[in-house]
Amino acid sequence: MSLDKESVKKVASLARIRMSDEELERMMPQLSKIIGFVEQLAEVNTDNVEPLANVVDITPELRKDVVNDGGYADKILENAPEETQGYFVVPKVVE
């Protein structure tokens, strides 16, 4: 697909990119190649292809979900200017 200068100008406008006429002329063939490649990808038959999250069939090692920190809220609250019932007290910001 070949893009004209107005199409490239519209794409630049949508992307909030200011371009001179020389830059628009230079971008026309480049954007046309990109659009052509996307059209070529759209023609590929993917009917019997399973979706992939990874290109290799490897199950990643997951760490155990254990609590390895905490249990000392009283030490943390010692630094608070004001606390109540085990929580920080902060000034109200919304009326």
C-alpha positions as CSV (number, residue, x, y, z in Angstrom):
1,M,0.0,0.0,0.0
2,S,1.3,3.4,-0.9
3,L,0.6,6.3,1.4
4,D,0.2,9.8,0.1
5,K,1.5,12.9,1.7
6,E,-1.9,13.8,3.3
7,S,-2.1,10.3,4.9
8,V,1.4,10.7,6.4
9,K,0.5,14.2,7.6
10,K,-2.6,12.8,9.3
11,V,-0.6,10.1,11.0
12,A,1.9,12.6,12.2
13,S,-0.9,14.8,13.5
14,L,-2.5,11.9,15.4
15,A,0.9,11.1,16.9
16,R,1.4,14.8,17.8
17,I,4.5,15.0,15.7
18,R,5.3,18.2,13.8
19,M,7.0,17.5,10.5
20,S,8.2,19.6,7.7
21,D,7.3,18.9,4.1
22,E,10.8,17.4,3.5
23,E,10.3,15.0,6.5
24,L,6.8,14.1,5.2
25,E,8.3,13.2,1.8
26,R,11.0,11.1,3.4
27,M,8.5,9.3,5.7
28,M,6.0,8.4,2.9
29,P,8.0,5.3,1.6
30,Q,9.0,4.3,5.1
31,L,5.4,4.2,6.4
32,S,4.3,2.5,3.2
33,K,6.8,-0.3,3.8
34,I,5.5,-0.7,7.4
35,I,1.9,-0.8,6.3
36,G,2.8,-3.3,3.5
37,F,4.5,-5.6,6.0
38,V,1.5,-5.5,8.4
39,E,-0.7,-6.3,5.4
40,Q,1.6,-9.2,4.6
41,L,1.3,-10.5,8.2
42,A,-2.5,-10.3,8.0
43,E,-2.4,-12.8,5.0
44,V,-0.7,-15.5,7.1
45,N,-3.0,-18.4,7.9
46,T,-3.0,-18.9,11.6
47,D,-6.2,-21.0,11.9
48,N,-4.6,-24.1,13.6
49,V,-1.9,-22.2,15.5
50,E,-2.2,-22.2,19.3
51,P,-1.6,-18.9,21.1
52,L,1.8,-18.7,22.7
53,A,3.1,-16.9,25.8
54,N,6.6,-18.2,25.1
55,V,8.3,-19.6,22.0
56,V,9.9,-22.4,23.9
57,D,8.0,-25.0,25.9
58,I,9.6,-24.2,29.3
59,T,7.7,-23.9,32.5
60,P,9.3,-21.2,34.6
61,E,10.3,-21.9,38.2
62,L,8.0,-20.0,40.5
63,R,9.0,-19.0,44.0
64,K,7.0,-20.1,47.0
65,D,4.6,-17.4,48.1
66,V,5.7,-17.0,51.7
67,V,5.8,-14.0,54.0
68,N,9.5,-13.3,54.7
69,D,9.2,-9.8,56.1
70,G,6.9,-8.0,58.5
71,G,5.5,-8.7,61.9
72,Y,7.0,-5.6,63.4
73,A,4.3,-2.9,62.9
74,D,5.0,-1.5,66.4
75,K,8.6,-0.6,65.4
76,I,7.4,1.1,62.2
77,L,4.7,3.0,64.0
78,E,7.2,4.4,66.5
79,N,8.3,6.8,63.7
80,A,4.7,8.0,63.0
81,P,3.8,11.4,64.3
82,E,0.4,10.0,65.2
83,E,-1.1,6.5,65.2
84,T,-4.2,4.9,66.4
85,Q,-5.2,1.2,66.6
86,G,-2.0,0.1,64.8
87,Y,-2.5,2.5,61.8
88,F,-0.9,5.8,60.7
89,V,-3.1,8.8,61.2
90,V,-2.9,11.3,58.3
91,P,-4.6,14.6,57.7
92,K,-7.9,14.7,55.8
93,V,-7.3,15.9,52.2
94,V,-10.8,15.7,50.8
95,E,-13.8,17.5,52.3
